[in-house]
Amino acid sequence: MSTAMTVRSMMAECLNISKDVRAQLLSHGLSGVQDRNYDKGLHLAQKTSVLRRWNDFIADLAIGNPSTDNVH
């Protein structure tokens, strides 16, 4: 993994987190009529799950044991 990767890139490439979920988590939000006007859900269960995977990934990196076990 390159040291120049952003959080957005690592979430995409290492954890296969969707573009929409990354946008919601990183406060970029979703654009488009459907997302702005109709999808008012908070999607907390999905965000919580992804943030747990991200936490595990970062913890593995911190202890020098990068694992692909948390990649879905």
mmCIF file of the C-alpha atoms, coordinates in Angstrom:
data_MODEL
# 
_entry.id   MODEL 
# 
loop_
_atom_site.group_PDB 
_atom_site.id 
_atom_site.type_symbol 
_atom_site.label_atom_id 
_atom_site.label_alt_id 
_atom_site.label_comp_id 
_atom_site.label_asym_id 
_atom_site.label_entity_id 
_atom_site.label_seq_id 
_atom_site.pdbx_PDB_ins_code 
_atom_site.Cartn_x 
_atom_site.Cartn_y 
_atom_site.Cartn_z 
_atom_site.occupancy 
_atom_site.B_iso_or_equiv 
_atom_site.pdbx_formal_charge 
_atom_site.auth_seq_id 
_atom_site.auth_comp_id 
_atom_site.auth_asym_id 
_atom_site.auth_atom_id 
_atom_site.pdbx_PDB_model_num 
ATOM 1  C CA . MET A 1 1  ? 0.000   0.000   0.000  1.00 0.00 ? 1  MET A CA 1 
ATOM 2  C CA . SER A 1 2  ? 1.374   3.410   -0.958 1.00 0.00 ? 2  SER A CA 1 
ATOM 3  C CA . THR A 1 3  ? 1.926   5.962   1.796  1.00 0.00 ? 3  THR A CA 1 
ATOM 4  C CA . ALA A 1 4  ? 0.329   8.614   -0.425 1.00 0.00 ? 4  ALA A CA 1 
ATOM 5  C CA . MET A 1 5  ? -3.108  6.974   -0.347 1.00 0.00 ? 5  MET A CA 1 
ATOM 6  C CA . THR A 1 6  ? -5.948  8.968   1.152  1.00 0.00 ? 6  THR A CA 1 
ATOM 7  C CA . VAL A 1 7  ? -8.539  7.618   3.565  1.00 0.00 ? 7  VAL A CA 1 
ATOM 8  C CA . ARG A 1 8  ? -10.995 7.678   0.674  1.00 0.00 ? 8  ARG A CA 1 
ATOM 9  C CA . SER A 1 9  ? -8.635  5.609   -1.478 1.00 0.00 ? 9  SER A CA 1 
ATOM 10 C CA . MET A 1 10 ? -7.850  3.102   1.277  1.00 0.00 ? 10 MET A CA 1 
ATOM 11 C CA . MET A 1 11 ? -11.543 2.616   2.041  1.00 0.00 ? 11 MET A CA 1 
ATOM 12 C CA . ALA A 1 12 ? -12.170 1.935   -1.634 1.00 0.00 ? 12 ALA A CA 1 
ATOM 13 C CA . GLU A 1 13 ? -9.152  -0.182  -2.509 1.00 0.00 ? 13 GLU A CA 1 
ATOM 14 C CA . CYS A 1 14 ? -8.450  -2.029  0.725  1.00 0.00 ? 14 CYS A CA 1 
ATOM 15 C CA . LEU A 1 15 ? -11.947 -2.458  2.133  1.00 0.00 ? 15 LEU A CA 1 
ATOM 16 C CA . ASN A 1 16 ? -14.130 -2.238  -0.989 1.00 0.00 ? 16 ASN A CA 1 
ATOM 17 C CA . ILE A 1 17 ? -16.412 0.379   0.595  1.00 0.00 ? 17 ILE A CA 1 
ATOM 18 C CA . SER A 1 18 ? -18.857 1.849   -1.902 1.00 0.00 ? 18 SER A CA 1 
ATOM 19 C CA . LYS A 1 19 ? -18.521 5.371   -3.248 1.00 0.00 ? 19 LYS A CA 1 
ATOM 20 C CA . ASP A 1 20 ? -21.830 6.446   -1.670 1.00 0.00 ? 20 ASP A CA 1 
ATOM 21 C CA . VAL A 1 21 ? -20.933 5.188   1.803  1.00 0.00 ? 21 VAL A CA 1 
ATOM 22 C CA . ARG A 1 22 ? -17.489 6.798   1.596  1.00 0.00 ? 22 ARG A CA 1 
ATOM 23 C CA . ALA A 1 23 ? -19.121 10.087  0.605  1.00 0.00 ? 23 ALA A CA 1 
ATOM 24 C CA . GLN A 1 24 ? -21.517 9.946   3.557  1.00 0.00 ? 24 GLN A CA 1 
ATOM 25 C CA . LEU A 1 25 ? -18.813 9.022   6.059  1.00 0.00 ? 25 LEU A CA 1 
ATOM 26 C CA . LEU A 1 26 ? -16.347 11.634  4.891  1.00 0.00 ? 26 LEU A CA 1 
ATOM 27 C CA . SER A 1 27 ? -18.959 14.423  4.973  1.00 0.00 ? 27 SER A CA 1 
ATOM 28 C CA . HIS A 1 28 ? -19.020 14.967  1.245  1.00 0.00 ? 28 HIS A CA 1 
ATOM 29 C CA . GLY A 1 29 ? -22.636 13.880  1.097  1.00 0.00 ? 29 GLY A CA 1 
ATOM 30 C CA . LEU A 1 30 ? -24.448 12.551  -1.900 1.00 0.00 ? 30 LEU A CA 1 
ATOM 31 C CA . SER A 1 31 ? -25.537 14.635  -4.831 1.00 0.00 ? 31 SER A CA 1 
ATOM 32 C CA . GLY A 1 32 ? -28.302 14.210  -7.324 1.00 0.00 ? 32 GLY A CA 1 
ATOM 33 C CA . VAL A 1 33 ? -32.042 14.673  -7.126 1.00 0.00 ? 33 VAL A CA 1 
ATOM 34 C CA . GLN A 1 34 ? -32.742 11.215  -5.707 1.00 0.00 ? 34 GLN A CA 1 
ATOM 35 C CA . ASP A 1 35 ? -30.221 11.570  -2.901 1.00 0.00 ? 35 ASP A CA 1 
ATOM 36 C CA . ARG A 1 36 ? -30.929 15.218  -2.031 1.00 0.00 ? 36 ARG A CA 1 
ATOM 37 C CA . ASN A 1 37 ? -34.716 14.995  -2.056 1.00 0.00 ? 37 ASN A CA 1 
ATOM 38 C CA . TYR A 1 38 ? -35.789 11.457  -1.323 1.00 0.00 ? 38 TYR A CA 1 
ATOM 39 C CA . ASP A 1 39 ? -33.157 9.536   0.634  1.00 0.00 ? 39 ASP A CA 1 
ATOM 40 C CA . LYS A 1 40 ? -33.431 11.133  4.060  1.00 0.00 ? 40 LYS A CA 1 
ATOM 41 C CA . GLY A 1 41 ? -32.331 8.056   6.013  1.00 0.00 ? 41 GLY A CA 1 
ATOM 42 C CA . LEU A 1 42 ? -29.281 8.229   8.252  1.00 0.00 ? 42 LEU A CA 1 
ATOM 43 C CA . HIS A 1 43 ? -28.118 4.698   7.346  1.00 0.00 ? 43 HIS A CA 1 
ATOM 44 C CA . LEU A 1 44 ? -26.585 4.354   10.798 1.00 0.00 ? 44 LEU A CA 1 
ATOM 45 C CA . ALA A 1 45 ? -26.325 0.546   10.797 1.00 0.00 ? 45 ALA A CA 1 
ATOM 46 C CA . GLN A 1 46 ? -24.436 0.564   7.506  1.00 0.00 ? 46 GLN A CA 1 
ATOM 47 C CA . LYS A 1 47 ? -22.143 3.404   8.602  1.00 0.00 ? 47 LYS A CA 1 
ATOM 48 C CA . THR A 1 48 ? -21.455 1.715   11.941 1.00 0.00 ? 48 THR A CA 1 
ATOM 49 C CA . SER A 1 49 ? -20.529 -1.528  10.213 1.00 0.00 ? 49 SER A CA 1 
ATOM 50 C CA . VAL A 1 50 ? -18.163 0.231   7.826  1.00 0.00 ? 50 VAL A CA 1 
ATOM 51 C CA . LEU A 1 51 ? -16.559 2.262   10.614 1.00 0.00 ? 51 LEU A CA 1 
ATOM 52 C CA . ARG A 1 52 ? -15.938 -0.935  12.601 1.00 0.00 ? 52 ARG A CA 1 
ATOM 53 C CA . ARG A 1 53 ? -14.214 -2.464  9.571  1.00 0.00 ? 53 ARG A CA 1 
ATOM 54 C CA . TRP A 1 54 ? -12.176 0.742   9.147  1.00 0.00 ? 54 TRP A CA 1 
ATOM 55 C CA . ASN A 1 55 ? -11.205 0.649   12.843 1.00 0.00 ? 55 ASN A CA 1 
ATOM 56 C CA . ASP A 1 56 ? -10.043 -2.970  12.548 1.00 0.00 ? 56 ASP A CA 1 
ATOM 57 C CA . PHE A 1 57 ? -8.068  -2.147  9.416  1.00 0.00 ? 57 PHE A CA 1 
ATOM 58 C CA . ILE A 1 58 ? -6.293  0.807   11.064 1.00 0.00 ? 58 ILE A CA 1 
ATOM 59 C CA . ALA A 1 59 ? -5.610  -1.199  14.240 1.00 0.00 ? 59 ALA A CA 1 
ATOM 60 C CA . ASP A 1 60 ? -4.016  -3.955  12.137 1.00 0.00 ? 60 ASP A CA 1 
ATOM 61 C CA . LEU A 1 61 ? -1.830  -1.374  10.394 1.00 0.00 ? 61 LEU A CA 1 
ATOM 62 C CA . ALA A 1 62 ? -0.808  0.165   13.716 1.00 0.00 ? 62 ALA A CA 1 
ATOM 63 C CA . ILE A 1 63 ? 0.412   -3.140  15.113 1.00 0.00 ? 63 ILE A CA 1 
ATOM 64 C CA . GLY A 1 64 ? 2.146   -4.016  11.860 1.00 0.00 ? 64 GLY A CA 1 
ATOM 65 C CA . ASN A 1 65 ? -0.186  -6.817  10.944 1.00 0.00 ? 65 ASN A CA 1 
ATOM 66 C CA . PRO A 1 66 ? -2.162  -5.691  7.889  1.00 0.00 ? 66 PRO A CA 1 
ATOM 67 C CA . SER A 1 67 ? -4.770  -8.322  7.227  1.00 0.00 ? 67 SER A CA 1 
ATOM 68 C CA . THR A 1 68 ? -7.249  -8.932  4.457  1.00 0.00 ? 68 THR A CA 1 
ATOM 69 C CA . ASP A 1 69 ? -9.604  -10.815 6.806  1.00 0.00 ? 69 ASP A CA 1 
ATOM 70 C CA . ASN A 1 70 ? -11.811 -7.728  7.108  1.00 0.00 ? 70 ASN A CA 1 
ATOM 71 C CA . VAL A 1 71 ? -12.096 -7.205  3.343  1.00 0.00 ? 71 VAL A CA 1 
ATOM 72 C CA . HIS A 1 72 ? -15.538 -8.107  2.034  1.00 0.00 ? 72 HIS A CA 1 
# 
